[in-house]
């Protein structure tokens, strides 16, 4: 898994993380390795770019609202955060076996788009026809919004006990993609189901994209 991140990884990293700009980059959180030994350190990189999973541009540390890890049902904060040349780096120890869930939250950011940028943006997020029509009819046209990013990923630590199913529990993000099965056991070519939640409730008809490494 270290050299060939599975396609489902990008689903968790990119779902709902579009930035509203025609030149926007997707943002993802990616571990240095997807399998770790208990009592070892795990390092993760958070980056924005156009070619998953390459590291390109990292946000400033001051922008981080919170960084957390949940392992074997216990949640703790990640305090070791450093700015690298192409990513924001997080490091923490994983003490016991289980499926570790990592997530980073940023505060909302306001932005205003130029009218010529909006059409491409609406296509990128899979906007419904009603919204496309509403924008087309708007006079004068002006687009302002607040957006936030919610990055999340998983690391398998040792041999997770069968009773540890904390990976399927939401972490409380405003927009969140929750796996319906252990994400660290996904196989190439197999189906993989997820739940999309908005403020903790099912969010139907939400466009979801998957990106594989190198695409």
C-alpha positions in Angstrom: 0.0 0.0 0.0 2.9 2.4 0.5 3.9 2.5 -3.1 0.4 2.1 -4.7 -2.2 4.0 -2.7 -5.6 2.4 -3.4 -8.3 4.2 -5.4 -10.6 4.4 -2.4 -8.0 6.4 -0.5 -8.7 9.4 -2.7 -12.4 9.1 -2.0 -11.8 9.9 1.6 -9.2 12.5 1.0 -10.9 14.5 -1.7 -14.6 14.1 -1.1 -16.1 17.5 -0.4 -12.8 19.3 -0.4 -13.1 21.4 -3.5 -11.9 25.0 -3.3 -14.1 27.5 -5.2 -11.8 28.8 -7.9 -11.2 27.8 -11.5 -7.6 27.4 -10.7 -8.3 25.6 -7.4 -6.3 22.6 -6.1 -7.7 19.7 -4.3 -6.4 19.1 -0.8 -5.5 15.7 0.8 -4.0 14.2 3.9 -1.7 11.3 3.1 0.3 9.1 5.5 4.0 8.2 4.9 2.9 4.6 5.1 -0.5 2.9 5.4 0.7 0.1 7.7 2.4 0.9 11.0 3.6 -1.1 14.0 2.2 -0.4 17.4 4.3 2.1 19.5 5.8 3.6 16.3 5.5 7.1 14.9 3.3 8.0 11.9 3.9 11.0 9.8 1.3 12.5 7.5 1.5 15.2 4.8 -1.3 17.6 4.0 -0.9 19.2 0.6 -2.8 20.9 -2.1 -2.2 20.1 -5.8 -3.4 19.0 -9.1 -1.8 15.5 -9.3 -2.7 13.2 -6.4 -0.8 12.0 -4.5 2.2 14.3 -5.3 3.1 16.9 -2.7 2.9 20.4 -4.1 1.8 23.2 -1.7 1.2 23.0 2.0 -1.0 25.4 4.0 0.3 27.5 6.9 0.3 25.9 10.3 -1.7 28.9 11.7 -4.6 27.9 9.4 -5.1 24.6 11.2 -8.2 24.6 13.5 -7.6 21.1 14.8 -5.7 17.9 14.0 -6.7 14.6 15.6 -6.3 10.9 15.7 -8.7 8.2 16.9 -7.3 4.7 17.6 -9.1 1.8 19.3 -11.9 4.2 20.2 -9.7 6.8 21.9 -9.3 10.2 20.4 -6.2 12.5 20.9 -4.9 15.7 19.4 -1.9 15.8 17.1 0.4 18.6 18.3 3.6 17.9 16.3 2.9 20.1 13.2 5.6 21.5 11.0 5.7 23.5 7.8 7.6 21.6 5.0 8.6 22.9 1.6 5.6 21.2 -0.1 3.3 20.1 2.7 2.2 20.6 6.2 3.5 17.7 8.2 1.9 16.0 11.2 3.5 13.4 13.4 2.2 11.3 16.3 2.8 7.9 18.0 0.3 5.1 17.5 0.5 3.1 20.7 -1.7 0.1 20.1 -3.2 -2.1 17.4 -6.2 -0.9 15.5 -7.3 1.2 12.5 -6.2 4.8 13.1 -8.4 7.5 11.8 -6.7 10.9 11.2 -8.4 14.1 10.4 -7.6 17.8 10.1 -10.1 20.7 10.2 -9.7 24.2 8.9 -11.9 27.2 9.7 -14.2 28.5 6.9 -12.7 30.9 4.4 -14.7 33.5 2.4 -14.1 34.0 -1.3 -15.6 35.8 -4.3 -15.4 34.4 -7.8 -15.4 36.3 -11.1 -18.3 35.4 -13.3 -16.1 33.7 -15.8 -14.8 31.4 -13.1 -18.1 30.3 -11.9 -19.2 28.0 -14.7 -16.0 25.9 -14.5 -16.4 25.7 -10.7 -20.1 24.5 -10.9 -19.0 21.8 -13.4 -16.2 20.7 -11.0 -18.5 20.3 -8.0 -21.3 18.6 -10.0 -23.8 21.3 -9.3 -27.5 20.4 -9.9 -29.3 21.8 -12.9 -31.4 24.1 -10.7 -28.3 25.9 -9.4 -26.9 26.2 -13.0 -30.2 27.7 -14.1 -30.3 30.1 -11.1 -26.8 31.3 -11.9 -27.6 31.8 -15.5 -30.7 33.9 -14.7 -29.0 36.0 -12.0 -28.7 39.7 -12.9 -26.2 41.1 -12.1 -24.1 38.0 -11.6 -22.1 37.9 -8.3 -20.8 34.8 -6.5 -19.7 34.9 -2.9 -19.4 32.0 -0.5 -17.7 30.5 2.5 -16.0 27.1 2.2 -14.1 24.8 4.5 -11.9 21.7 4.0 -12.2 18.4 5.8 -9.3 16.0 5.3 -9.4 12.5 6.6 -7.5 9.2 6.1 -6.7 5.9 7.7 -3.7 3.8 8.8 -3.6 0.2 9.8 -1.7 -0.3 13.0 -0.5 -3.8 13.7 -3.3 -6.5 13.7 -6.5 -4.6 14.6 -8.7 -6.5 17.0 -12.1 -7.6 15.6 -14.0 -5.6 18.2 -12.4 -2.4 17.1 -14.8 -0.8 14.6 -14.1 2.8 15.5 -13.2 3.4 11.8 -16.9 3.4 10.9 -17.8 6.1 13.5 -18.1 9.7 12.3 -15.6 12.1 13.6 -18.0 15.0 13.6 -17.0 16.9 10.4 -19.5 19.2 8.8 -19.2 17.2 5.7 -17.8 13.7 6.1 -17.4 10.4 4.2 -17.6 7.4 6.5 -16.5 3.9 5.3 -19.1 1.1 5.6 -16.2 -1.4 5.8 -12.7 -1.4 7.1 -10.9 0.9 4.6 -7.5 -0.8 5.2 -8.8 -4.1 3.8 -10.1 -2.8 0.5 -9.1 -4.9 -2.5 -8.5 -3.7 -6.1 -11.5 -4.4 -8.3 -13.9 -4.9 -5.3 -16.8 -2.7 -4.5 -16.4 -0.3 -1.6 -19.4 1.4 0.1 -19.3 4.7 2.0 -21.8 7.0 3.8 -21.8 10.7 3.1 -22.9 12.8 6.1 -23.7 16.5 6.4 -23.8 17.7 10.0 -24.0 14.1 11.1 -27.0 13.2 8.9 -27.3 11.3 5.6 -26.6 13.6 2.7 -28.3 12.2 -0.4 -27.6 13.1 -4.0 -24.1 14.4 -3.2 -21.6 14.1 -6.1 -18.7 12.0 -5.0 -15.4 11.6 -7.0 -12.6 9.0 -6.8 -9.1 9.6 -7.9 -6.3 7.0 -8.2 -2.6 7.8 -7.9 -1.2 9.1 -11.1 -4.6 10.0 -12.7 
